[in-house]
Amino acid sequence: MAGAAVAAAAAGAWMSWRRIAPQPVLSGAEAAFWASNFEGPNGEAVNLAAMRGRPLLVNFWATWCPPCVEELPLLNAFNTAHAAQGWQVLGLAVDQPSAVRGFMQKLPLNFPVGMAGFAGTDLSRSLGNPSGSLPYTVVFGLEGAVLHRKIGKVSEADLAQWVKPV
């Protein structure tokens, strides 16, 4: 009986992890990502093709997502610390422009933000986020390929690990 309970618990844990673990990037998703264009919260153009050729950390977030809001100061600091080495950070807001504008008045971000809206959920899924959970972070290398992905709030240790190989 105890063995069955342990097996059931292990299976449940595996299924939960599988549901939230990053999945493979869909065929053509990287090319579609780089071909995308977004508007910023104030209507400015955010051209992804212009960002290609340097390491890019893309963070899918929303103002209504507590872990997203909690990690933004860390991403701001990362952008400041690593811009001189060629790193770029892009926030893709799965949100309304008015909410993002109001949020950015309280916490100005020193990296570009694109308004992905609810289509951002589908974009994040194509890049390996099976449930469309937020926050979701993707790191693209110099050649434009996905190198790293994380569902959930990033840590300083994640960022330090991602910077090393690029």
C-alpha positions in Angstrom: 0.0 0.0 0.0 2.8 2.4 0.9 4.6 1.6 -2.3 1.5 2.5 -4.4 1.1 5.8 -2.5 4.8 6.7 -3.2 4.4 5.7 -6.9 1.2 7.8 -7.2 2.9 10.8 -5.5 5.9 10.4 -7.8 3.7 10.2 -10.9 1.8 13.3 -9.8 4.9 15.2 -9.2 6.3 14.2 -12.6 3.1 15.2 -14.4 3.1 18.6 -12.6 6.7 19.2 -13.5 6.1 18.1 -17.1 3.2 20.6 -17.4 5.4 23.5 -16.3 8.8 22.5 -17.6 9.9 24.2 -20.8 9.1 22.2 -23.9 11.0 22.1 -27.3 10.8 25.2 -29.4 8.4 24.7 -32.2 9.7 24.5 -35.8 9.9 27.9 -37.3 9.2 29.7 -34.0 12.6 31.4 -33.9 12.3 32.7 -37.4 8.7 33.9 -36.7 10.0 35.6 -33.5 12.7 37.5 -35.4 10.3 38.6 -38.1 7.9 40.1 -35.5 7.4 43.7 -34.7 5.7 45.2 -31.7 4.5 48.6 -30.6 5.8 50.0 -27.3 3.4 51.2 -24.7 3.5 54.7 -26.2 3.1 53.5 -29.8 6.8 53.5 -30.6 8.2 50.7 -32.9 10.0 47.8 -31.3 11.8 46.0 -34.2 13.1 42.6 -33.3 15.2 42.2 -36.4 17.4 45.1 -35.3 18.2 43.2 -32.1 19.5 40.1 -33.9 23.2 39.4 -33.7 23.7 40.1 -30.0 22.5 38.1 -27.0 18.9 38.9 -26.2 17.0 38.1 -23.0 13.2 38.2 -23.7 10.9 38.3 -20.7 7.1 37.8 -21.1 5.4 39.6 -18.3 2.2 41.4 -17.2 1.4 44.1 -14.6 -1.1 41.8 -13.0 1.5 39.0 -12.4 3.2 39.3 -9.0 6.3 37.3 -9.8 6.7 39.3 -13.1 6.6 42.5 -11.2 9.0 41.2 -8.6 11.6 40.2 -11.1 11.6 43.4 -13.2 14.1 45.3 -11.0 16.5 42.4 -11.3 16.1 42.5 -15.1 16.6 46.3 -15.0 19.9 45.7 -13.1 20.9 43.0 -15.5 20.4 45.2 -18.5 22.4 48.0 -16.9 25.3 45.7 -15.8 25.6 43.8 -19.1 24.7 46.2 -21.9 28.4 47.1 -22.4 29.0 43.4 -23.2 26.4 43.5 -25.9 23.5 42.1 -24.0 20.0 43.3 -24.7 16.8 42.9 -22.7 13.3 43.0 -24.1 10.1 42.9 -22.2 7.0 41.6 -24.0 4.0 42.6 -22.1 1.0 40.3 -22.2 -1.2 43.2 -21.1 -3.0 46.4 -22.0 -0.9 49.4 -23.1 -2.6 51.7 -20.5 -1.8 49.3 -17.7 1.9 49.1 -18.8 2.2 52.9 -19.1 0.8 53.3 -15.6 3.1 50.6 -14.3 6.2 52.1 -16.0 5.5 55.5 -14.4 6.0 53.8 -11.0 8.9 51.6 -12.1 10.6 52.9 -15.2 12.3 50.2 -17.2 15.6 50.8 -18.8 15.0 48.3 -21.6 12.4 48.3 -24.5 8.9 46.9 -23.9 6.8 45.5 -26.7 3.0 45.2 -26.4 2.5 41.5 -27.2 -1.1 41.5 -25.8 -2.7 38.1 -25.4 -1.1 37.0 -28.6 2.1 37.0 -26.5 0.8 33.9 -24.8 0.8 32.0 -28.1 4.3 33.4 -29.0 5.6 32.2 -25.7 4.0 28.7 -26.2 5.8 28.5 -29.6 9.1 29.2 -27.8 8.6 26.3 -25.4 6.1 27.6 -22.7 3.5 24.8 -22.8 1.0 26.4 -20.4 1.5 30.0 -21.4 2.6 30.8 -17.8 4.0 34.1 -16.8 6.7 35.1 -16.3 8.5 33.3 -19.0 12.1 34.1 -20.1 13.9 33.1 -23.2 17.6 33.8 -24.0 18.6 34.0 -27.7 22.3 33.7 -28.7 24.3 35.6 -31.3 22.9 33.5 -34.1 19.3 34.1 -33.1 18.7 30.6 -31.7 17.1 29.9 -28.3 19.7 29.0 -25.8 17.8 29.1 -22.5 14.3 29.2 -21.2 12.7 29.5 -17.8 9.1 29.4 -16.7 8.7 31.4 -13.5 10.7 34.1 -11.8 14.4 34.4 -12.8 17.1 34.6 -10.2 20.5 36.1 -10.1 21.9 32.6 -10.3 19.9 32.0 -13.6 21.2 35.2 -15.1 24.8 34.5 -14.1 24.6 31.0 -15.6 23.1 32.4 -18.9 25.8 35.1 -19.3 28.7 32.7 -19.1 28.4 30.8 -22.3 27.3 33.7 -24.5 
